[in-house]
Amino acid sequence: MPRFCPPPPPPPASPALPAADWTFVADASGGWATHFRFQPSWGANASLSRGHLVNRLSGGCVNLRSAGSVRGHSNGSPQNVGAPPSDSTELVPSPELAAFHTLRSRAAASSDASSGAGGCVPPPAASFQFVAQGTSKEPLTLQAGADGLLAAARGCPRDSCRFQLLPAGEGGAGWFQLRSLSTGRLVRLAHAAMPTEASWGGARPPFARPKQRPPRARARRGEAACPIGAGAADSPAGWRYNATLWGPVVAAALAPWAEGELTASVLDLAFSPHMYPAGRRHALPGLHVSVREGRLYYRANSDYRLTLVLDMLRTVARLVRLPDVEFVAHLWDHPKATSGRG
């Protein structure tokens, strides 16, 4: 069974123009923002003759707005969510879409697809016409402009309305990408506050193994003595504190992690800039600390207040025996904390 030939390499990247949120732009090279699937309309007997282009990043559809503009958000309020299937998102694809799905299904079921036997076929290029046409009889077709911005237009100069259909590749089973024949690049949904890669893309191997479920610990109540070590020359004689006030606060803070299964790799995701909106990616957590058998290990993401924090950790480790623990510390002036949690 033939497989799809790889597309030609994209043209040299030009300086990216700022794209408004919820627009579609044919200027990308990959990521979840470039993944689409075609959801058939219920009235079309689940065929590919009519349906909606759903974007993986937002879960919403390619939506026809006023004056031929194309957006990814809904028509009603609120407009900060992906557009659900509706009359303004319904599309009629060219026959190449059905041919693409047929060939992909056959290739996936055939062992020849992995071995490359039978050669390859060029990925088909499809066009998409909106069912909603307005007052004119001439169809509105999805089109990539000279700047890559997608819109709905009547009439298509050259290849501006044709998009090559490409399998989404690893991690994109069931999804496909749209490569504009006019720009040579992939169509993406632009949105600064949404991560363009899978969240686990922030973790790098070797990955940590899940830890066994720890025994349930209860925060202390009443008076408790701090077990000050006897070896340090600057150790105080010892002190006592009343845990009654802070016991419930500590217990509430630890409750989400009581079941275990939190690994170092998961904590590393806090360092991925894709986990945060564009306006806050400069303020990533500064420190990942691991205590193992009394030894301190850390990975720093920023030197902001790093000397102070490390001195505090070393001092505490010298005075008391620390438990085996792992945590991420945010050292900026405005920590990322949910409302009401300080």
C-alpha positions in Angstrom: 0.0 0.0 0.0 1.5 3.4 -0.9 2.2 5.9 1.8 2.2 9.7 1.7 5.4 11.3 0.4 6.9 13.8 2.8 6.1 17.4 1.9 8.9 19.6 0.5 10.8 21.6 3.0 9.2 24.9 4.0 10.6 28.1 2.6 13.0 30.2 4.7 11.3 31.7 7.7 10.6 35.4 7.4 10.1 37.7 10.4 6.9 36.6 12.0 4.2 39.2 12.1 2.2 39.6 15.3 -1.0 37.6 14.9 -4.2 38.5 16.8 -5.6 35.9 19.1 -8.1 33.5 17.5 -6.9 34.1 14.0 -5.6 31.4 11.7 -2.3 31.9 10.0 -0.4 29.8 7.5 3.1 30.5 8.9 3.9 27.5 11.2 6.1 24.4 11.2 4.4 22.2 13.8 2.7 22.0 17.2 -0.8 21.3 18.4 -2.0 24.6 17.0 -1.5 23.1 13.5 -3.6 19.9 14.2 -7.1 19.7 12.7 -9.8 17.1 12.2 -12.9 17.1 10.1 -16.1 16.6 12.1 -19.0 15.6 9.8 -22.3 17.4 10.1 -25.1 15.3 11.7 -27.4 15.9 8.7 -24.8 14.6 6.2 -25.1 11.0 7.5 -21.7 11.2 9.1 -20.0 11.5 5.6 -17.3 13.9 4.6 -19.5 15.9 2.3 -20.2 18.5 4.9 -18.7 19.3 8.3 -16.5 21.4 10.5 -12.7 21.9 10.8 -11.9 21.5 14.5 -8.6 22.7 15.8 -6.8 20.6 18.4 -5.4 23.5 20.4 -8.8 25.2 21.2 -11.2 22.3 20.5 -13.2 24.9 18.5 -14.0 25.2 14.8 -12.8 27.4 11.9 -15.6 30.1 12.0 -16.8 32.5 9.4 -17.4 35.9 10.8 -18.6 39.2 9.3 -16.9 40.7 6.2 -15.2 37.5 5.3 -13.1 37.3 8.4 -12.2 33.9 9.8 -11.8 33.3 13.5 -11.6 30.5 16.0 -13.8 31.9 18.8 -17.6 31.6 19.2 -20.1 34.0 17.8 -21.9 34.7 21.1 -20.8 35.6 24.5 -18.3 34.8 25.9 -16.0 35.1 22.8 -12.9 33.7 24.6 -13.8 30.0 23.9 -13.5 28.0 20.7 -16.4 28.1 18.3 -18.8 25.2 18.5 -20.2 23.6 15.4 -22.8 25.9 13.9 -24.1 27.2 10.5 -21.1 29.7 10.3 -18.5 26.9 10.8 -20.0 24.4 8.3 -17.8 23.7 5.3 -18.1 21.7 2.1 -14.6 20.2 1.4 -13.4 19.2 -2.0 -13.3 15.4 -2.8 -9.5 15.3 -1.9 -10.4 15.3 1.8 -12.3 12.0 1.5 -9.5 10.6 -0.7 -6.9 11.6 2.0 -8.9 9.8 4.8 -9.3 6.7 2.7 -5.7 6.4 1.8 -4.6 7.1 5.4 -6.9 4.4 6.7 -5.6 1.8 4.3 -2.0 2.8 5.0 -2.5 2.5 8.7 -4.0 -1.0 8.3 -1.2 -2.2 6.0 2.2 -3.3 7.1 3.6 -2.0 3.8 3.1 1.5 5.1 5.8 1.1 7.6 8.2 -0.6 5.3 7.7 1.9 2.5 6.8 -0.9 -0.1 4.9 0.4 -3.0 6.4 3.8 -3.1 4.6 6.9 -2.0 1.9 9.3 -3.3 1.9 13.1 -2.9 -0.5 14.3 -0.2 -3.7 15.6 -1.8 -4.5 19.3 -1.7 -8.1 20.2 -0.7 -10.2 23.4 -0.6 -13.0 24.3 1.8 -16.1 26.3 0.9 -18.4 27.8 3.6 -22.0 26.8 3.5 -23.0 30.2 4.7 -22.6 32.4 1.6 -24.4 35.6 2.5 -26.4 37.3 -0.3 -24.0 36.4 -3.2 -24.3 33.1 -5.1 -20.5 32.9 -5.5 -19.1 30.7 -2.8 -16.9 31.9 0.0 -13.8 29.8 0.1 -11.1 29.5 2.8 -8.1 31.3 1.6 -4.6 32.2 2.8 -3.6 35.8 2.1 -0.1 37.0 1.1 0.7 37.5 4.8 -0.6 34.0 5.6 -3.8 35.2 7.4 -6.8 33.0 6.6 -10.0 34.6 5.4 -13.0 33.8 3.3 -12.9 35.1 -0.2 -14.9 34.9 -3.5 -12.5 33.7 -6.1 -9.1 32.2 -5.5 -5.9 33.6 -7.2 -3.4 30.8 -7.9 -3.1 28.3 -5.0 -4.3 30.6 -2.2 -7.4 28.3 -1.5 -5.6 25.0 -1.7 -4.2 23.3 1.4 -2.2 20.1 1.3 -3.4 17.5 3.8 -0.7 15.9 5.9 -0.9 13.3 8.6 -0.1 15.0 12.0 2.6 12.5 12.8 3.7 11.3 16.2 1.2 12.1 18.9 -1.3 13.2 16.4 -3.3 10.1 15.5 -6.6 11.0 13.9 -5.4 14.6 13.3 -4.1 16.2 10.1 -2.3 19.4 9.1 -3.1 21.9 6.5 -0.1 23.1 4.5 -0.9 26.2 2.4 0.3 25.9 -1.2 0.7 29.6 -1.4 2.9 30.1 1.7 4.4 26.6 2.0 3.8 26.6 5.7 1.2 25.0 8.1 -2.0 26.7 9.2 -2.1 27.3 13.0 -4.5 28.9 15.4 -2.9 31.9 16.9 -3.5 32.5 20.6 -0.8 33.8 23.0 -2.3 32.3 26.1 -2.5 28.7 24.9 0.5 26.4 24.8 1.4 25.4 21.3 3.0 22.2 22.3 1.8 19.3 24.4 2.3 20.1 28.1 4.7 17.1 28.6 7.0 18.7 26.0 8.6 20.6 28.9 10.0 17.5 30.4 13.2 15.9 29.0 14.5 12.4 29.5 15.6 10.6 31.6 12.1 10.6 33.2 11.7 9.9 36.8 9.7 6.8 37.9 6.6 7.2 39.9 7.2 6.9 43.6 5.3 4.6 45.9 2.3 6.0 47.7 3.7 7.5 50.9 2.1 6.8 54.3 -0.6 9.3 55.2 1.0 12.0 57.4 -1.0 14.1 59.8 0.1 17.5 60.8 1.1 17.8 64.4 -1.0 19.5 67.0 0.0 20.8 70.3 3.6 21.5 71.4 6.4 19.8 69.6 10.2 20.1 69.9 12.4 20.8 66.9 15.1 18.1 66.6 18.1 20.4 66.4 21.3 18.5 65.4 24.1 18.4 67.9 27.1 18.7 65.5 26.9 22.3 64.3 28.8 24.9 66.3 26.2 27.6 65.7 23.2 25.4 66.6 20.8 26.9 69.1 20.0 24.9 72.3 16.7 24.0 70.8 13.2 25.4 70.8 9.6 24.5 71.0 6.6 25.6 69.1 2.9 25.2 69.2 1.6 23.5 66.0 -2.1 23.8 66.8 -2.6 27.0 64.8 -0.7 25.9 61.7 -1.4 22.2 61.7 -4.7 22.5 59.6 -3.0 25.0 57.2 -0.2 22.5 56.6 -2.6 19.6 56.2 -4.7 21.5 53.6 -1.6 22.5 51.6 -0.4 18.8 51.5 -3.8 17.3 50.8 -3.5 17.4 46.9 -0.3 15.4 47.0 -1.4 12.8 49.6 -1.9 10.1 46.9 1.7 10.3 45.6 2.5 9.6 41.9 4.2 13.0 41.7 7.5 12.6 39.9 10.5 14.8 39.2 9.5 14.9 35.5 6.1 16.4 36.4 7.8 19.1 38.5 10.1 19.9 35.6 7.0 20.9 33.6 6.9 24.0 35.8 10.0 25.2 34.0 8.4 25.0 30.5 7.5 28.5 29.3 4.6 26.9 27.3 2.8 26.3 30.6 2.3 30.1 31.1 0.7 33.0 29.2 3.1 34.9 27.0 3.0 37.9 29.4 4.4 35.8 32.3 6.9 33.5 30.6 9.8 35.7 31.8 8.9 34.9 35.4 9.4 31.1 35.5 9.9 29.3 38.8 13.5 29.8 39.9 14.4 26.6 41.7 13.8 22.9 41.6 15.1 21.3 44.9 15.6 17.7 45.7 16.6 16.4 49.2 17.9 12.8 49.2 19.4 11.1 52.2 20.3 14.5 53.8 22.0 15.9 50.7 20.7 18.9 48.8 20.4 18.9 45.0 19.0 21.7 42.9 18.5 23.0 39.4 18.3 26.8 39.0 16.3 28.5 36.4 17.1 32.0 37.5 19.8 33.6 39.8 17.2 36.0 41.3 17.5 35.6 45.1 19.3 32.3 44.5 22.2 33.0 46.9 19.8 33.8 49.7 17.6 30.7 49.2 20.5 28.3 49.0 22.0 29.8 52.2 18.7 29.2 54.0 18.4 25.6 52.7 22.0 24.8 53.7 21.5 26.3 57.2 18.3 24.3 57.8 20.0 21.1 56.5 22.9 21.7 58.9 20.6 22.1 61.9 18.0 19.4 61.3 17.8 16.2 59.3 15.6 17.0 56.3 13.2 14.4 54.9 13.5 13.1 51.4 11.4 15.7 49.6 11.2 17.5 46.2 9.7 20.8 45.4 9.7 23.8 43.0 10.2 27.2 44.5 9.0 30.5 42.8 11.4 33.2 43.8 9.9 36.3 42.1 8.2 39.1 44.0 4.7 37.9 42.8 4.5 34.2 43.3 2.1 32.1 41.2 -0.5 31.3 43.8 -4.2 30.8 43.4 -6.5 33.4 44.9 -7.0 33.0 48.6 -4.0 30.8 49.0 -1.4 33.5 49.7 
